[in-house]
Amino acid sequence: MNKFPTYQRFGDSAVLIRWENEISSTINSEVIEMEAYVKDCFSEEIIETVPTYNSLAIYLKYANNVTSFLEKVRSIKEIDSNVKPVTRYIVYIPVCYEQGFAMDLEALATRHELTPSEVVTLHTEASYRVYFNGFLPGFPYLGGLPIKLHTARKKTPRLHIEAGSVAIGGGQTGIYTIPSPGGWNIIGRCPLRFFSSEITPVSMLQAGDEVKFIPITSEAFKKIENEVASNTYIIRKELRYD
């Protein structure tokens, strides 16, 4: 491992594992591997795990197990090779960047002395890593945004943003998975459904996945939207090999 993490009690019935305080794909991969290991080896003791860029919170079923559980995870020197490897995908996400779906695209382009089409080109040429889901159910925090597109969040958040809206906030891009208030800059919208309590896993994108955005027309958006509603749309994805 890059640098062995630290361990601490986290509230009454949880453990927090921390890595170095930086956004790094290497560290995030260690977080994801540790999460998979914990789920595989201690499934009877935990309620859920919550990964972030560089930490992993593990919520336990019983508060009186925290001390003994801390000792167990502290004793882990390397991930057991017998643990099933984490399966991750490259997922291709269709996005319409046309007016009506991209309320901040023109202003963002002007701010960076670019044309809207240049913003779209930059945004779709990059590959993005899903570091973790948070803020909203299934909302993916995506790293890999080109520096030219880094844009501060809006000073006054909007009260309503449509589900599927693709946005830029600071040095990240993300997708609003459900209707929500929000302060990120909206540059497009995707017709897919990213979160549903009726499927497993409930979030379409998982930490460690890679995302590629594919530009589509408003006509294609409507067609895909109808296919999603009728459960006939097939998400394009392929196994990711690191």
C-alpha positions in Angstrom: 0.0 0.0 0.0 1.0 3.6 -0.6 1.0 4.5 3.1 -0.6 2.4 5.7 -3.8 4.0 6.9 -4.8 5.1 10.4 -7.7 3.7 12.4 -10.1 5.3 14.9 -13.4 5.0 16.6 -16.1 6.9 14.7 -19.0 7.7 16.9 -20.6 5.0 19.1 -20.7 2.1 16.6 -18.4 2.8 13.7 -14.7 2.7 12.7 -13.0 5.2 10.4 -10.0 4.3 8.3 -8.1 7.3 6.9 -5.4 7.4 4.2 -3.3 10.4 3.2 -5.4 13.6 2.8 -5.2 13.9 -1.0 -7.3 13.1 -4.0 -5.4 10.2 -5.7 -6.6 7.3 -7.8 -4.0 5.1 -6.1 -5.2 5.9 -2.6 -8.9 5.6 -3.8 -8.1 2.2 -5.2 -6.8 1.2 -1.7 -10.0 2.5 -0.1 -12.1 0.4 -2.6 -10.0 -2.7 -2.0 -10.3 -2.4 1.7 -14.0 -1.9 1.5 -14.3 -5.1 -0.6 -12.1 -7.0 1.9 -14.1 -5.8 4.9 -17.4 -6.7 3.3 -16.1 -10.1 2.3 -14.5 -11.0 5.7 -16.7 -9.3 8.2 -20.2 -9.2 6.6 -21.8 -10.6 9.8 -20.6 -7.6 11.8 -21.3 -4.6 9.7 -24.3 -2.7 8.6 -22.8 -0.7 5.8 -19.6 0.9 4.5 -19.1 4.4 3.2 -16.0 5.1 1.1 -14.8 8.6 0.1 -11.7 9.9 -1.7 -9.4 8.8 1.0 -11.3 7.3 3.9 -13.6 4.4 4.7 -16.3 4.5 7.4 -17.5 1.1 8.6 -20.8 1.0 10.6 -21.1 -1.9 12.9 -24.2 -3.7 14.1 -23.3 -3.6 17.8 -21.5 -0.7 19.6 -19.7 -3.0 22.0 -17.9 -4.6 19.0 -16.0 -1.4 18.1 -12.8 -2.0 20.1 -12.4 -5.6 19.0 -13.2 -4.7 15.4 -10.5 -2.0 15.4 -8.0 -4.6 16.4 -9.1 -6.8 13.6 -8.7 -4.2 10.9 -5.5 -2.8 12.4 -4.0 -6.3 11.9 -4.5 -6.2 8.2 -1.1 -5.8 6.5 -2.2 -6.6 3.0 -5.4 -7.6 1.2 -5.8 -11.4 1.1 -5.3 -12.5 -2.5 -8.1 -15.0 -2.0 -10.6 -12.2 -1.7 -12.7 -11.7 -4.8 -11.2 -8.8 -6.9 -13.4 -5.7 -7.3 -15.1 -5.7 -10.7 -15.3 -2.2 -12.2 -16.5 -0.9 -15.6 -16.0 1.7 -18.2 -19.5 3.2 -18.5 -20.6 5.3 -21.5 -23.0 8.0 -20.5 -25.1 9.8 -23.2 -25.4 13.5 -22.6 -27.3 16.2 -24.5 -25.5 19.5 -24.3 -28.0 21.4 -26.3 -29.8 24.6 -25.2 -32.6 23.7 -22.8 -30.5 20.9 -21.2 -27.4 23.0 -20.5 -28.5 26.2 -18.7 -24.9 27.2 -17.6 -23.0 26.0 -20.7 -22.8 29.4 -22.5 -21.8 31.4 -19.4 -19.2 28.8 -18.4 -17.8 28.9 -21.9 -17.6 32.7 -21.9 -15.9 32.6 -18.5 -13.1 30.4 -19.8 -12.9 32.2 -23.2 -14.1 29.1 -25.0 -17.1 28.4 -27.3 -19.8 26.1 -26.0 -18.7 23.5 -28.6 -15.2 23.7 -27.3 -16.4 23.0 -23.7 -18.4 20.0 -24.9 -15.3 18.7 -26.8 -13.1 19.1 -23.7 -15.8 17.5 -21.5 -16.3 14.5 -23.7 -12.7 13.8 -24.6 -11.7 13.2 -21.0 -12.2 10.0 -19.0 -13.5 10.3 -15.4 -13.0 8.2 -12.3 -15.9 7.6 -9.9 -14.2 8.3 -6.6 -17.4 7.8 -4.5 -21.1 8.4 -4.4 -22.5 11.1 -2.1 -24.5 14.3 -1.5 -27.5 12.7 -3.2 -28.3 8.9 -3.6 -25.9 7.7 -6.3 -24.5 11.1 -7.1 -21.0 10.3 -8.5 -18.1 12.5 -7.7 -16.0 12.3 -10.8 -12.3 13.1 -11.0 -10.4 13.9 -14.3 -12.1 17.1 -15.3 -9.7 19.1 -17.7 -8.2 22.1 -15.9 -9.6 24.5 -18.5 -13.1 23.6 -17.3 -12.5 24.0 -13.5 -15.3 26.4 -12.4 -16.4 27.5 -8.9 -19.8 26.5 -7.7 -22.5 29.1 -8.1 -22.8 31.7 -5.3 -26.6 31.2 -5.1 -27.7 27.5 -5.6 -30.7 26.8 -7.7 -33.8 25.5 -5.9 -34.4 22.8 -8.5 -32.2 20.9 -10.8 -33.5 18.1 -13.0 -32.5 14.5 -12.5 -29.7 13.5 -15.0 -28.2 17.0 -15.1 -24.5 16.9 -15.8 -22.6 19.6 -13.9 -19.2 21.1 -13.0 -18.3 22.1 -9.5 -14.8 23.2 -8.8 -12.4 20.6 -10.2 -15.0 17.9 -10.5 -17.9 16.9 -12.7 -20.9 15.1 -11.4 -24.5 13.9 -12.2 -27.6 14.9 -10.3 -29.3 11.6 -9.9 -32.6 12.8 -8.5 -34.3 16.3 -8.7 -32.6 18.5 -6.2 -31.4 21.9 -5.2 -27.8 22.5 -6.1 -25.0 25.0 -6.9 -23.0 23.2 -9.6 -22.9 24.6 -13.1 -25.2 22.6 -15.4 -23.7 21.9 -18.9 -25.9 19.0 -20.1 -28.4 16.3 -19.2 -28.4 12.5 -19.4 -31.6 10.5 -19.9 -30.5 7.5 -17.9 -31.7 6.5 -14.4 -28.7 6.5 -12.0 -30.4 5.4 -8.8 -33.2 3.1 -7.9 -34.1 1.2 -4.7 -35.6 -1.5 -6.9 -32.3 -2.8 -8.3 -29.1 -4.2 -7.0 -26.8 -2.3 -6.7 -29.0 0.7 -6.2 -26.5 3.0 -7.9 -25.6 2.5 -11.5 -22.1 3.9 -11.0 -19.8 2.4 -8.4 -16.5 3.8 -6.9 -13.7 2.8 -9.2 -15.7 2.8 -12.3 -14.6 5.0 -15.3 -17.1 7.2 -17.1 -17.0 8.5 -20.7 -19.6 11.1 -21.8 -21.0 10.7 -25.2 -22.7 13.7 -26.8 -26.2 13.1 -28.2 -28.9 15.2 -29.9 -32.2 16.2 -28.2 -33.9 13.7 -30.5 -31.6 10.9 -29.3 -32.2 12.1 -25.7 -36.0 11.6 -26.1 -35.6 8.2 -27.7 -33.3 6.9 -25.0 -35.6 8.4 -22.3 -38.5 6.4 -23.7 -36.3 3.2 -23.8 -35.3 3.8 -20.2 -39.0 4.2 -19.2 -39.9 0.9 -20.9 -36.8 -0.9 -19.5 -35.5 -1.6 -23.0 -32.4 0.6 -23.0 -29.1 -1.3 -22.7 -26.3 0.6 -20.9 -23.1 0.5 -22.8 -20.3 -0.6 -20.6 -17.2 -2.8 -20.6 -14.9 -4.4 -18.0 -12.2 -2.1 -16.8 -8.7 -3.6 -16.6 -6.1 -1.7 -14.6 
